């Protein structure tokens, strides 16, 4: 693989990962701020916005990071001892993507849908949104640690 393609793949992977991390950080930070205001209607409005942001920004960014990163390491000898950072990145991506990012939009859309009939202050609605907030915080920690590992990799 020529160096121009390698550079492009690294830039795409980093841009995708950075965008993904920013969306997750926005979800976690904005969620804490909105929930501290104790306004159920504002929380549902937040859920509606974050569901769209997750669907149209976070998911494509996560997929871009995975595809570009996978293509970048495809020609390498992926012996676990020498390239442990690749396994770390793949594992973090799988857990964060399938455990949180992929589910965030549908979970929030469901909460918004329930709020239209049960009201914004319904316990189920608020709990569903709170679950997404808590999961996003865990995802943020995982993604930041994985990004640090991938940046300081020894190879």
VENUR-V175791 format. One record per backbone hydrogen bond with DSSP energy under -1.0 kcal/mol. CO is the residue of the C=O (numbers start at 1). NH is the residue of the N-H. E is the energy in kcal/mol with one decimal. If there is no record, write none. Layout:
CO | NH | E
CO | NH | E
//
This chain:
2 | 6 | -2.1
3 | 7 | -2.5
4 | 8 | -2.2
5 | 9 | -2.6
6 | 10 | -2.4
7 | 11 | -2.6
8 | 12 | -2.6
9 | 13 | -2.6
10 | 14 | -2.8
11 | 15 | -2.7
12 | 16 | -2.6
13 | 17 | -2.5
14 | 18 | -2.9
15 | 19 | -2.3
16 | 20 | -2.4
17 | 21 | -2.8
18 | 22 | -2.4
19 | 23 | -2.2
20 | 24 | -2.3
21 | 25 | -2.8
22 | 26 | -2.5
23 | 27 | -2.6
24 | 28 | -2.6
25 | 29 | -3.0
26 | 30 | -2.7
27 | 31 | -1.9
28 | 32 | -1.9
29 | 33 | -2.1
30 | 34 | -2.9
31 | 35 | -2.4
32 | 36 | -1.6
35 | 38 | -1.0
39 | 43 | -1.8
40 | 44 | -2.0
41 | 45 | -2.1
42 | 46 | -2.4
43 | 47 | -2.2
44 | 48 | -2.1
45 | 49 | -2.0
46 | 50 | -2.8
47 | 51 | -2.1
48 | 52 | -1.4
49 | 53 | -2.4
50 | 54 | -2.7
51 | 55 | -2.1
52 | 56 | -2.8
53 | 57 | -1.8
53 | 58 | -1.8
54 | 59 | -2.4
57 | 61 | -2.0
58 | 62 | -2.7
59 | 63 | -2.4
60 | 64 | -2.5
61 | 65 | -2.5
62 | 66 | -2.0
63 | 67 | -2.7
64 | 68 | -2.6
65 | 69 | -2.0
66 | 70 | -2.5
67 | 71 | -2.5
68 | 72 | -2.1
69 | 73 | -1.8
73 | 76 | -1.3
79 | 83 | -2.1
83 | 86 | -1.5
84 | 88 | -2.0
85 | 89 | -2.4
86 | 90 | -2.6
87 | 91 | -2.7
88 | 92 | -2.5
89 | 93 | -2.4
90 | 94 | -2.6
91 | 95 | -2.5
92 | 96 | -2.7
93 | 97 | -3.0
94 | 98 | -2.3
95 | 99 | -1.8
96 | 100 | -1.3
96 | 101 | -2.2
97 | 102 | -3.1
100 | 104 | -1.9
103 | 107 | -2.4
104 | 108 | -2.6
105 | 109 | -2.9
106 | 110 | -2.2
107 | 111 | -2.0
108 | 112 | -2.6
109 | 113 | -2.4
110 | 114 | -2.6
111 | 115 | -2.2
112 | 116 | -1.1
114 | 117 | -1.0
114 | 118 | -3.2
115 | 119 | -1.5
119 | 122 | -1.4
122 | 126 | -2.4
123 | 127 | -2.7
124 | 128 | -2.4
125 | 129 | -2.0
126 | 130 | -2.3
127 | 131 | -2.4
128 | 132 | -1.6
129 | 133 | -2.1
130 | 134 | -2.5
131 | 135 | -2.6
132 | 136 | -2.4
133 | 137 | -1.7
134 | 138 | -1.7
135 | 139 | -2.5
136 | 140 | -2.5
137 | 141 | -2.0
138 | 142 | -2.3
139 | 143 | -2.8
140 | 144 | -2.4
141 | 145 | -2.4
142 | 146 | -2.5
143 | 147 | -2.5
144 | 148 | -2.3
145 | 149 | -2.4
146 | 150 | -2.5
147 | 151 | -2.0
148 | 152 | -2.3
//
